[in-house]
Amino acid sequence: MPIGDLQLCKLDELDCLVKGILYIDSVGFNGRSQCYYFENPADAEKCQKLPFDLKNPYPLLLVNIGSGVSILAVYSKDNYKRVTGTSLGGGTFFGLCCLLTGCTTFEEALEMASRGDSTKVDKLVRDIYGGDYERFGLPGWAVASSFGNMMSKEKREAVSKEDLARATLITITNNIGSIARMCALNENINQVVFVGNFLRINTIAMRLLAYALDYWSKGQLKALFSEHEGYFGAVGALLELLKIP
């Protein structure tokens, strides 16, 4: 499709995404692996970002979080399928934050979320049962109802914009993590890689995803992340145009 002196080429988004991430991981990043994970993600003081060698990438569950979310099961370089997705993604987080807090940029929304307390907004298991729901293995700190406390006028008046931003981030992240876990179990895949621009400068969400997958899978699933998380589609498109396999 020519526009002036430019020749525009239409390429498949998900084909480019898969091609880009596999290529970038194969060439590495500053002499080390492109992938990494979080050790002790729930502990701010002990949490460490550590490299992960994705030397045996297949099968791989690829969770692409942009405005919405697509989840792909990748079995080989040329064999993948879109398992499912959700419309509740990064665009949902930012849009709701704009409505609830008046913020105007993604960076501002994340900064507000970093200072908030979501437990003032969400109803937890312990708020209902007084502690853990041991019969079904539900810890007291788990969210029972996102924004559930906002049914109370008194609690609505007590929350800050930062609390609302934090609860919004946790709501979106928990939903993505839950869907990713179910897909991994259904596809019998234990390597889950999260990518997409929602994760740019978003350590809070990455740590939440890492902890949630580890906890609810009893250590069977590892949440992996990647440097340059939002650029794999662009890299894949370039590779396609240059005919690099």
C-alpha positions as protocol buffer text, in pm:
chain_id: "A"
residue {
  index: 1
  type: MET
  ca { x: 0 y: 0 z: 0 }
}
residue {
  index: 2
  type: PRO
  ca { x: 190 y: 310 z: -116 }
}
residue {
  index: 3
  type: ILE
  ca { x: 148 y: 645 z: 62 }
}
residue {
  index: 4
  type: GLY
  ca { x: 366 y: 913 z: -97 }
}
residue {
  index: 5
  type: ASP
  ca { x: 716 y: 769 z: -108 }
}
residue {
  index: 6
  type: LEU
  ca { x: 636 y: 511 z: 161 }
}
residue {
  index: 7
  type: GLN
  ca { x: 541 y: 150 z: 99 }
}
residue {
  index: 8
  type: LEU
  ca { x: 323 y: 20 z: 384 }
}
residue {
  index: 9
  type: CYS
  ca { x: 315 y: -353 z: 447 }
}
residue {
  index: 10
  type: LYS
  ca { x: 37 y: -525 z: 640 }
}
residue {
  index: 11
  type: LEU
  ca { x: 160 y: -799 z: 873 }
}
residue {
  index: 12
  type: ASP
  ca { x: -12 y: -1018 z: 1130 }
}
residue {
  index: 13
  type: GLU
  ca { x: 28 y: -878 z: 1482 }
}
residue {
  index: 14
  type: LEU
  ca { x: 55 y: -1209 z: 1666 }
}
residue {
  index: 15
  type: ASP
  ca { x: 286 y: -1367 z: 1406 }
}
residue {
  index: 16
  type: CYS
  ca { x: 520 y: -1072 z: 1452 }
}
residue {
  index: 17
  type: LEU
  ca { x: 495 y: -1090 z: 1831 }
}
residue {
  index: 18
  type: VAL
  ca { x: 596 y: -1458 z: 1845 }
}
residue {
  index: 19
  type: LYS
  ca { x: 873 y: -1412 z: 1590 }
}
residue {
  index: 20
  type: GLY
  ca { x: 1009 y: -1108 z: 1770 }
}
residue {
  index: 21
  type: ILE
  ca { x: 1027 y: -1256 z: 2119 }
}
residue {
  index: 22
  type: LEU
  ca { x: 1187 y: -1581 z: 2002 }
}
residue {
  index: 23
  type: TYR
  ca { x: 1448 y: -1392 z: 1801 }
}
residue {
  index: 24
  type: ILE
  ca { x: 1536 y: -1141 z: 2073 }
}
residue {
  index: 25
  type: ASP
  ca { x: 1564 y: -1416 z: 2333 }
}
residue {
  index: 26
  type: SER
  ca { x: 1796 y: -1613 z: 2104 }
}
residue {
  index: 27
  type: VAL
  ca { x: 2041 y: -1322 z: 2063 }
}
residue {
  index: 28
  type: GLY
  ca { x: 2028 y: -1221 z: 2430 }
}
residue {
  index: 29
  type: PHE
  ca { x: 2054 y: -884 z: 2603 }
}
residue {
  index: 30
  type: ASN
  ca { x: 2394 y: -735 z: 2693 }
}
residue {
  index: 31
  type: GLY
  ca { x: 2543 y: -1083 z: 2707 }
}
residue {
  index: 32
  type: ARG
  ca { x: 2268 y: -1234 z: 2918 }
}
residue {
  index: 33
  type: SER
  ca { x: 1921 y: -1377 z: 2878 }
}
residue {
  index: 34
  type: GLN
  ca { x: 1634 y: -1152 z: 2775 }
}
residue {
  index: 35
  type: CYS
  ca { x: 1406 y: -1324 z: 3028 }
}
residue {
  index: 36
  type: TYR
  ca { x: 1398 y: -1274 z: 3402 }
}
residue {
  index: 37
  type: TYR
  ca { x: 1187 y: -1359 z: 3705 }
}
residue {
  index: 38
  type: PHE
  ca { x: 1132 y: -1231 z: 4058 }
}
residue {
  index: 39
  type: GLU
  ca { x: 1258 y: -1415 z: 4365 }
}
residue {
  index: 40
  type: ASN
  ca { x: 1049 y: -1345 z: 4679 }
}
residue {
  index: 41
  type: PRO
  ca { x: 808 y: -1114 z: 4487 }
}
residue {
  index: 42
  type: ALA
  ca { x: 581 y: -1055 z: 4788 }
}
residue {
  index: 43
  type: ASP
  ca { x: 863 y: -917 z: 5006 }
}
residue {
  index: 44
  type: ALA
  ca { x: 971 y: -566 z: 4903 }
}
residue {
  index: 45
  type: GLU
  ca { x: 1301 y: -595 z: 5091 }
}
residue {
  index: 46
  type: LYS
  ca { x: 1398 y: -945 z: 4975 }
}
residue {
  index: 47
  type: CYS
  ca { x: 1256 y: -929 z: 4622 }
}
residue {
  index: 48
  type: GLN
  ca { x: 1522 y: -980 z: 4354 }
}
residue {
  index: 49
  type: LYS
  ca { x: 1511 y: -959 z: 3977 }
}
residue {
  index: 50
  type: LEU
  ca { x: 1709 y: -1256 z: 3844 }
}
residue {
  index: 51
  type: PRO
  ca { x: 1793 y: -1369 z: 3488 }
}
residue {
  index: 52
  type: PHE
  ca { x: 1623 y: -1679 z: 3347 }
}
residue {
  index: 53
  type: ASP
  ca { x: 1775 y: -1884 z: 3067 }
}
residue {
  index: 54
  type: LEU
  ca { x: 1493 y: -1975 z: 2829 }
}
residue {
  index: 55
  type: LYS
  ca { x: 1711 y: -2233 z: 2654 }
}
residue {
  index: 56
  type: ASN
  ca { x: 1416 y: -2472 z: 2614 }
}
residue {
  index: 57
  type: PRO
  ca { x: 1135 y: -2231 z: 2527 }
}
residue {
  index: 58
  type: TYR
  ca { x: 873 y: -2481 z: 2413 }
}
residue {
  index: 59
  type: PRO
  ca { x: 598 y: -2512 z: 2505 }
}
residue {
  index: 60
  type: LEU
  ca { x: 548 y: -2154 z: 2617 }
}
residue {
  index: 61
  type: LEU
  ca { x: 243 y: -1959 z: 2727 }
}
residue {
  index: 62
  type: LEU
  ca { x: 280 y: -1602 z: 2601 }
}
residue {
  index: 63
  type: VAL
  ca { x: 60 y: -1342 z: 2770 }
}
residue {
  index: 64
  type: ASN
  ca { x: 61 y: -1016 z: 2573 }
}
residue {
  index: 65
  type: ILE
  ca { x: -80 y: -730 z: 2783 }
}
residue {
  index: 66
  type: GLY
  ca { x: -153 y: -415 z: 2588 }
}
residue {
  index: 67
  type: SER
  ca { x: -482 y: -226 z: 2586 }
}
residue {
  index: 68
  type: GLY
  ca { x: -640 y: -572 z: 2601 }
}
residue {
  index: 69
  type: VAL
  ca { x: -486 y: -915 z: 2649 }
}
residue {
  index: 70
  type: SER
  ca { x: -409 y: -1205 z: 2414 }
}
residue {
  index: 71
  type: ILE
  ca { x: -282 y: -1539 z: 2546 }
}
residue {
  index: 72
  type: LEU
  ca { x: -91 y: -1765 z: 2308 }
}
residue {
  index: 73
  type: ALA
  ca { x: 32 y: -2122 z: 2344 }
}
residue {
  index: 74
  type: VAL
  ca { x: 359 y: -2148 z: 2151 }
}
residue {
  index: 75
  type: TYR
  ca { x: 470 y: -2503 z: 2066 }
}
residue {
  index: 76
  type: SER
  ca { x: 746 y: -2427 z: 1816 }
}
residue {
  index: 77
  type: LYS
  ca { x: 877 y: -2143 z: 1604 }
}
residue {
  index: 78
  type: ASP
  ca { x: 603 y: -2195 z: 1346 }
}
residue {
  index: 79
  type: ASN
  ca { x: 332 y: -2353 z: 1560 }
}
residue {
  index: 80
  type: TYR
  ca { x: 123 y: -2148 z: 1798 }
}
residue {
  index: 81
  type: LYS
  ca { x: -241 y: -2081 z: 1874 }
}
residue {
  index: 82
  type: ARG
  ca { x: -435 y: -1806 z: 2045 }
}
residue {
  index: 83
  type: VAL
  ca { x: -587 y: -1976 z: 2347 }
}
residue {
  index: 84
  type: THR
  ca { x: -800 y: -1689 z: 2470 }
}
residue {
  index: 85
  type: GLY
  ca { x: -786 y: -1326 z: 2578 }
}
residue {
  index: 86
  type: THR
  ca { x: -965 y: -1062 z: 2778 }
}
residue {
  index: 87
  type: SER
  ca { x: -1077 y: -707 z: 2713 }
}
residue {
  index: 88
  type: LEU
  ca { x: -963 y: -612 z: 3064 }
}
residue {
  index: 89
  type: GLY
  ca { x: -605 y: -500 z: 3012 }
}
residue {
  index: 90
  type: GLY
  ca { x: -378 y: -200 z: 3031 }
}
residue {
  index: 91
  type: GLY
  ca { x: -631 y: 24 z: 2859 }
}
residue {
  index: 92
  type: THR
  ca { x: -888 y: -71 z: 3120 }
}
residue {
  index: 93
  type: PHE
  ca { x: -649 y: 14 z: 3404 }
}
residue {
  index: 94
  type: PHE
  ca { x: -557 y: 352 z: 3260 }
}
residue {
  index: 95
  type: GLY
  ca { x: -913 y: 439 z: 3156 }
}
residue {
  index: 96
  type: LEU
  ca { x: -1058 y: 358 z: 3498 }
}
residue {
  index: 97
  type: CYS
  ca { x: -779 y: 550 z: 3670 }
}
residue {
  index: 98
  type: CYS
  ca { x: -856 y: 855 z: 3456 }
}
residue {
  index: 99
  type: LEU
  ca { x: -1222 y: 833 z: 3561 }
}
residue {
  index: 100
  type: LEU
  ca { x: -1160 y: 760 z: 3930 }
}
residue {
  index: 101
  type: THR
  ca { x: -858 y: 979 z: 4002 }
}
residue {
  index: 102
  type: GLY
  ca { x: -839 y: 1243 z: 3733 }
}
residue {
  index: 103
  type: CYS
  ca { x: -488 y: 1137 z: 3629 }
}
residue {
  index: 104
  type: THR
  ca { x: -383 y: 1218 z: 3273 }
}
residue {
  index: 105
  type: THR
  ca { x: -89 y: 986 z: 3201 }
}
residue {
  index: 106
  type: PHE
  ca { x: -10 y: 617 z: 3246 }
}
residue {
  index: 107
  type: GLU
  ca { x: 298 y: 710 z: 3447 }
}
residue {
  index: 108
  type: GLU
  ca { x: 89 y: 923 z: 3683 }
}
residue {
  index: 109
  type: ALA
  ca { x: -158 y: 638 z: 3732 }
}
residue {
  index: 110
  type: LEU
  ca { x: 123 y: 398 z: 3826 }
}
residue {
  index: 111
  type: GLU
  ca { x: 281 y: 651 z: 4060 }
}
residue {
  index: 112
  type: MET
  ca { x: -49 y: 696 z: 4240 }
}
residue {
  index: 113
  type: ALA
  ca { x: -97 y: 320 z: 4261 }
}
residue {
  index: 114
  type: SER
  ca { x: 246 y: 282 z: 4420 }
}
residue {
  index: 115
  type: ARG
  ca { x: 131 y: 499 z: 4713 }
}
residue {
  index: 116
  type: GLY
  ca { x: -215 y: 347 z: 4761 }
}
residue {
  index: 117
  type: ASP
  ca { x: -365 y: 82 z: 4988 }
}
residue {
  index: 118
  type: SER
  ca { x: -603 y: -147 z: 4800 }
}
residue {
  index: 119
  type: THR
  ca { x: -732 y: -315 z: 5118 }
}
residue {
  index: 120
  type: LYS
  ca { x: -936 y: -1 z: 5189 }
}
residue {
  index: 121
  type: VAL
  ca { x: -1116 y: -51 z: 4857 }
}
residue {
  index: 122
  type: ASP
  ca { x: -1135 y: -429 z: 4815 }
}
residue {
  index: 123
  type: LYS
  ca { x: -1325 y: -671 z: 5036 }
}
residue {
  index: 124
  type: LEU
  ca { x: -1088 y: -947 z: 5150 }
}
residue {
  index: 125
  type: VAL
  ca { x: -1153 y: -1306 z: 5256 }
}
residue {
  index: 126
  type: ARG
  ca { x: -1079 y: -1209 z: 5617 }
}
residue {
  index: 127
  type: ASP
  ca { x: -1342 y: -934 z: 5600 }
}
residue {
  index: 128
  type: ILE
  ca { x: -1602 y: -1204 z: 5537 }
}
residue {
  index: 129
  type: TYR
  ca { x: -1474 y: -1502 z: 5739 }
}
residue {
  index: 130
  type: GLY
  ca { x: -1265 y: -1326 z: 6003 }
}
residue {
  index: 131
  type: GLY
  ca { x: -946 y: -1491 z: 5877 }
}
residue {
  index: 132
  type: ASP
  ca { x: -844 y: -1769 z: 5641 }
}
residue {
  index: 133
  type: TYR
  ca { x: -1111 y: -1987 z: 5478 }
}
residue {
  index: 134
  type: GLU
  ca { x: -909 y: -2299 z: 5551 }
}
residue {
  index: 135
  type: ARG
  ca { x: -1155 y: -2551 z: 5412 }
}
residue {
  index: 136
  type: PHE
  ca { x: -1091 y: -2427 z: 5058 }
}
residue {
  index: 137
  type: GLY
  ca { x: -737 y: -2300 z: 5108 }
}
residue {
  index: 138
  type: LEU
  ca { x: -824 y: -1932 z: 5079 }
}
residue {
  index: 139
  type: PRO
  ca { x: -588 y: -1705 z: 5277 }
}
residue {
  index: 140
  type: GLY
  ca { x: -736 y: -1410 z: 5463 }
}
residue {
  index: 141
  type: TRP
  ca { x: -543 y: -1158 z: 5254 }
}
residue {
  index: 142
  type: ALA
  ca { x: -692 y: -1280 z: 4924 }
}
residue {
  index: 143
  type: VAL
  ca { x: -935 y: -1047 z: 4749 }
}
residue {
  index: 144
  type: ALA
  ca { x: -1291 y: -1178 z: 4778 }
}
residue {
  index: 145
  type: SER
  ca { x: -1455 y: -885 z: 4598 }
}
residue {
  index: 146
  type: SER
  ca { x: -1268 y: -621 z: 4403 }
}
residue {
  index: 147
  type: PHE
  ca { x: -1398 y: -276 z: 4506 }
}
residue {
  index: 148
  type: GLY
  ca { x: -1634 y: -459 z: 4743 }
}
residue {
  index: 149
  type: ASN
  ca { x: -1583 y: -206 z: 5024 }
}
residue {
  index: 150
  type: MET
  ca { x: -1706 y: 73 z: 4799 }
}
residue {
  index: 151
  type: MET
  ca { x: -2067 y: -32 z: 4860 }
}
residue {
  index: 152
  type: SER
  ca { x: -2033 y: 144 z: 5196 }
}
residue {
  index: 153
  type: LYS
  ca { x: -2074 y: 524 z: 5194 }
}
residue {
  index: 154
  type: GLU
  ca { x: -1842 y: 560 z: 5493 }
}
residue {
  index: 155
  type: LYS
  ca { x: -1567 y: 357 z: 5327 }
}
residue {
  index: 156
  type: ARG
  ca { x: -1607 y: 547 z: 5001 }
}
residue {
  index: 157
  type: GLU
  ca { x: -1548 y: 871 z: 5188 }
}
residue {
  index: 158
  type: ALA
  ca { x: -1239 y: 728 z: 5360 }
}
residue {
  index: 159
  type: VAL
  ca { x: -1042 y: 620 z: 5052 }
}
residue {
  index: 160
  type: SER
  ca { x: -790 y: 829 z: 4861 }
}
residue {
  index: 161
  type: LYS
  ca { x: -731 y: 853 z: 4488 }
}
residue {
  index: 162
  type: GLU
  ca { x: -411 y: 657 z: 4545 }
}
residue {
  index: 163
  type: ASP
  ca { x: -609 y: 376 z: 4707 }
}
residue {
  index: 164
  type: LEU
  ca { x: -843 y: 364 z: 4409 }
}
residue {
  index: 165
  type: ALA
  ca { x: -552 y: 352 z: 4163 }
}
residue {
  index: 166
  type: ARG
  ca { x: -388 y: 69 z: 4356 }
}
residue {
  index: 167
  type: ALA
  ca { x: -712 y: -131 z: 4373 }
}
residue {
  index: 168
  type: THR
  ca { x: -766 y: -81 z: 4000 }
}
residue {
  index: 169
  type: LEU
  ca { x: -416 y: -209 z: 3924 }
}
residue {
  index: 170
  type: ILE
  ca { x: -463 y: -513 z: 4146 }
}
residue {
  index: 171
  type: THR
  ca { x: -808 y: -587 z: 3999 }
}
residue {
  index: 172
  type: ILE
  ca { x: -674 y: -592 z: 3643 }
}
residue {
  index: 173
  type: THR
  ca { x: -356 y: -779 z: 3733 }
}
residue {
  index: 174
  type: ASN
  ca { x: -534 y: -1045 z: 3940 }
}
residue {
  index: 175
  type: ASN
  ca { x: -778 y: -1110 z: 3656 }
}
residue {
  index: 176
  type: ILE
  ca { x: -497 y: -1152 z: 3402 }
}
residue {
  index: 177
  type: GLY
  ca { x: -303 y: -1378 z: 3638 }
}
residue {
  index: 178
  type: SER
  ca { x: -607 y: -1595 z: 3704 }
}
residue {
  index: 179
  type: ILE
  ca { x: -682 y: -1642 z: 3334 }
}
residue {
  index: 180
  type: ALA
  ca { x: -315 y: -1711 z: 3256 }
}
residue {
  index: 181
  type: ARG
  ca { x: -300 y: -1976 z: 3528 }
}
residue {
  index: 182
  type: MET
  ca { x: -609 y: -2154 z: 3397 }
}
residue {
  index: 183
  type: CYS
  ca { x: -473 y: -2147 z: 3042 }
}
residue {
  index: 184
  type: ALA
  ca { x: -136 y: -2285 z: 3156 }
}
residue {
  index: 185
  type: LEU
  ca { x: -308 y: -2571 z: 3338 }
}
residue {
  index: 186
  type: ASN
  ca { x: -538 y: -2649 z: 3045 }
}
residue {
  index: 187
  type: GLU
  ca { x: -250 y: -2648 z: 2797 }
}
residue {
  index: 188
  type: ASN
  ca { x: -13 y: -2831 z: 3037 }
}
residue {
  index: 189
  type: ILE
  ca { x: 248 y: -2553 z: 3011 }
}
residue {
  index: 190
  type: ASN
  ca { x: 460 y: -2443 z: 3307 }
}
residue {
  index: 191
  type: GLN
  ca { x: 653 y: -2154 z: 3146 }
}
residue {
  index: 192
  type: VAL
  ca { x: 445 y: -1836 z: 3134 }
}
residue {
  index: 193
  type: VAL
  ca { x: 598 y: -1523 z: 2981 }
}
residue {
  index: 194
  type: PHE
  ca { x: 425 y: -1188 z: 3029 }
}
residue {
  index: 195
  type: VAL
  ca { x: 500 y: -914 z: 2776 }
}
residue {
  index: 196
  type: GLY
  ca { x: 339 y: -593 z: 2650 }
}
residue {
  index: 197
  type: ASN
  ca { x: 358 y: -223 z: 2724 }
}
residue {
  index: 198
  type: PHE
  ca { x: 129 y: -252 z: 3028 }
}
residue {
  index: 199
  type: LEU
  ca { x: 436 y: -390 z: 3208 }
}
residue {
  index: 200
  type: ARG
  ca { x: 661 y: -98 z: 3113 }
}
residue {
  index: 201
  type: ILE
  ca { x: 787 y: 63 z: 3438 }
}
residue {
  index: 202
  type: ASN
  ca { x: 522 y: -146 z: 3614 }
}
residue {
  index: 203
  type: THR
  ca { x: 712 y: -348 z: 3872 }
}
residue {
  index: 204
  type: ILE
  ca { x: 405 y: -361 z: 4099 }
}
residue {
  index: 205
  type: ALA
  ca { x: 204 y: -558 z: 3842 }
}
residue {
  index: 206
  type: MET
  ca { x: 494 y: -789 z: 3759 }
}
residue {
  index: 207
  type: ARG
  ca { x: 551 y: -876 z: 4124 }
}
residue {
  index: 208
  type: LEU
  ca { x: 179 y: -936 z: 4173 }
}
residue {
  index: 209
  type: LEU
  ca { x: 170 y: -1171 z: 3873 }
}
residue {
  index: 210
  type: ALA
  ca { x: 482 y: -1352 z: 3991 }
}
residue {
  index: 211
  type: TYR
  ca { x: 347 y: -1406 z: 4341 }
}
residue {
  index: 212
  type: ALA
  ca { x: -3 y: -1503 z: 4230 }
}
residue {
  index: 213
  type: LEU
  ca { x: 116 y: -1767 z: 3982 }
}
residue {
  index: 214
  type: ASP
  ca { x: 360 y: -1916 z: 4231 }
}
residue {
  index: 215
  type: TYR
  ca { x: 112 y: -1921 z: 4520 }
}
residue {
  index: 216
  type: TRP
  ca { x: -197 y: -2053 z: 4345 }
}
residue {
  index: 217
  type: SER
  ca { x: -3 y: -2316 z: 4147 }
}
residue {
  index: 218
  type: LYS
  ca { x: 187 y: -2427 z: 4462 }
}
residue {
  index: 219
  type: GLY
  ca { x: 516 y: -2349 z: 4291 }
}
residue {
  index: 220
  type: GLN
  ca { x: 439 y: -2534 z: 3966 }
}
residue {
  index: 221
  type: LEU
  ca { x: 415 y: -2221 z: 3749 }
}
residue {
  index: 222
  type: LYS
  ca { x: 683 y: -1955 z: 3711 }
}
residue {
  index: 223
  type: ALA
  ca { x: 598 y: -1608 z: 3584 }
}
residue {
  index: 224
  type: LEU
  ca { x: 867 y: -1487 z: 3345 }
}
residue {
  index: 225
  type: PHE
  ca { x: 917 y: -1138 z: 3209 }
}
residue {
  index: 226
  type: SER
  ca { x: 1133 y: -990 z: 2938 }
}
residue {
  index: 227
  type: GLU
  ca { x: 1345 y: -683 z: 2879 }
}
residue {
  index: 228
  type: HIS
  ca { x: 1203 y: -452 z: 2609 }
}
residue {
  index: 229
  type: GLU
  ca { x: 862 y: -603 z: 2684 }
}
residue {
  index: 230
  type: GLY
  ca { x: 667 y: -380 z: 2446 }
}
residue {
  index: 231
  type: TYR
  ca { x: 877 y: -403 z: 2129 }
}
residue {
  index: 232
  type: PHE
  ca { x: 862 y: -765 z: 2016 }
}
residue {
  index: 233
  type: GLY
  ca { x: 591 y: -703 z: 1759 }
}
residue {
  index: 234
  type: ALA
  ca { x: 801 y: -429 z: 1598 }
}
residue {
  index: 235
  type: VAL
  ca { x: 1108 y: -655 z: 1594 }
}
residue {
  index: 236
  type: GLY
  ca { x: 906 y: -936 z: 1440 }
}
residue {
  index: 237
  type: ALA
  ca { x: 775 y: -703 z: 1170 }
}
residue {
  index: 238
  type: LEU
  ca { x: 1130 y: -594 z: 1086 }
}
residue {
  index: 239
  type: LEU
  ca { x: 1246 y: -955 z: 1067 }
}
residue {
  index: 240
  type: GLU
  ca { x: 958 y: -1037 z: 833 }
}
residue {
  index: 241
  type: LEU
  ca { x: 1038 y: -745 z: 604 }
}
residue {
  index: 242
  type: LEU
  ca { x: 1409 y: -837 z: 598 }
}
residue {
  index: 243
  type: LYS
  ca { x: 1317 y: -1204 z: 537 }
}
residue {
  index: 244
  type: ILE
  ca { x: 1519 y: -1315 z: 840 }
}
residue {
  index: 245
  type: PRO
  ca { x: 1394 y: -1659 z: 954 }
}
